[in-house]
Amino acid sequence: MMLVLSLFLRICLFLFHLRISVFFMWLLFIVIYRIFFILRLLTRMLLLCSLMFPTPRQFLKTIYQIDKGTATDNNDTLAGAEYMYRLLKMQTRKNKIPAQMPSEVKVANKTGELDHVENDAGIIYDTAKGIDLVVCFMSQDLNDTSAAQNTIAQDSRAIYGYYNE
């Protein structure tokens, strides 16, 4: 905030020297402040979610936090966890984690695809023993993405079977 004020004061002195009106100076301050606020918000979002290049561990932690609704180990409430969980449950792509699950088992997941990448992370819930499972699959440099999708589905089913059958 101090950086914004310092920058604004320098610009105001320069504009005052050029005989620009106070109204335009105030308008400039609002624009600079909004840009600063948006950049700060975006930076926090990227740091919070580690969206640039997440690791499987970061993804698992984020999905687990959404499932439990807590932001830290201190059980602080995670803002928007319920909304994020609903978004995960609305996933329409069922060709990875949910593909080979029994019909009564539900999955809330987030997929990711690029030309040579297949990723999926999610929560397997309403299981036979009532155990919610958080799983994450990430791949890169693939030659056959459909084989990777099938492997993710098979591994997800195997993990489910280990804990519930």
N, C-alpha and C positions, 0 to 999 in steps of 0.2 A: 504494500500500500504506500509506503514511504517513497518507493521508487516512482510510483505513478505521480504522487504529489510533486516530487522533485522535478520530474520530467515536465509536468504541467506548468510549474512555475517558470521553468526555463523558457518554455514555448511562449508563455504569456508575456514575459519580459521582452522577448524577441518581437512578438506581435504588437505589443504596446509601443515598442520603438518604431514599428512600421505604421503605427496609428490605426490598428485594427480595433474594431469595437469590442466592448466587453461581452456582448451577446455572442459574437463568434468565438471568443475565447471560452466562454462557458459551454458552447456547443462542442467545441473541440475537446474540452475536458470530458464531457459525457461520452464522446466517441472513444477517446483513449481509455477511459475507465471501463467501458463495456468490452473493448478488445482485451484489456488486461484480465478482466473477470472471466471471459470465455477461455482464454489461454490457460488461466489458472485452473479452471474447471476441467478442461481437457487433460491437463497434466495430471491432476488428481485421479481422473478416471483411468488413465493409462497406468499409473502407478498402482492403483487399487486392484485392477483386474489383470495386470501384466498381459495386455492384449497384443503387444507387438510380436513377441516370440515366446509364447508360453511353453513351459516344460510340462511333461505329464504330471509331475508332482504339484505344480502350481494349479493346473487344471483340476486335479483331484481335490485339492484343498478348497478351491473356489466352489466346486460342485457340492462338496461336503458342507461348506458353510451355508450354501443356499438351502440344502436339505434340512439342516439343523436350525437355520435362521439366526445364526450367531456369527459375528464378525471376527472374534478372537477367542483364544482359549479361556478368557475371563467371562465368557457367555454374554458379551455385549451384543445387543440386538443388531442384526444386519439390516440396514434400511433397504426396503424394497425386496427382501428375500422372498416374500410370498408372491409378489408380482413376477420375479425372475423364475420362480418354481413353476408358475402357471405357464410362462413362455416356454420353458423346457418341456412341459407336458403337451404343448400344442405342436410339437415337432411332427411334420408330415412324412419325413423320410424314414421309412421303416426297414431299410435294407442292410442295416449294420447291427447294432446292439439288439434291437427288438426282433430281428428277423426270425430267429429260431426259438424264441421264448414261448412257454406254454401260454395259451390264450388268456388265462386268468391273471397272469403276471403283467404288470404295467411298467412302462419305462418312460422316464423324463430325460431326454438327452439333447445334446447339441452336436451336430455333425459339422465337418469342415472338409472341403474338397478343393483341390487344385489339379492341374494336369497330371502330376506324378505324386499326389499326396491324398491320403484317406485318413481322416481323424474322426473319432467319436468319443464323447465323454458323457456319462449320464448316471442316473440313479435307477436301479432296478428295485421296485417296491411292490407291495401286495404279494409277497412271496409266500410259499407254503409254510414256512416256519416264522414268518413275520420279520425277517431280517432284511433291512434295506442295505443294498450293496451299491457302492460308488465305484465305478470302473472308468478307465480311460485308455484309449488306444490311439497312438500317434505313429504315423509312418511317413517316409519320404523316399524319393528316388525310386518310385515304383515303375515297373514295366507293365504290369497287369493290375489295374485298379479294381476290376471286378473280382479277381482272386483275393485281393486284400479285403474287400467288403465281405466276402464269404468267410475269410479267416476271422475277421472281427466278430461276425455272427456266431461262428463255431466256438470261438474262445469265450464269448459272452455266455453262451449256453453251458459250456463246461464249468465256468465260474459259478453260475447259478446252480447247476447240478451238485457241485461240491458242497455248497452250503445248505442246500434244501432237499436233497434226495438221499 
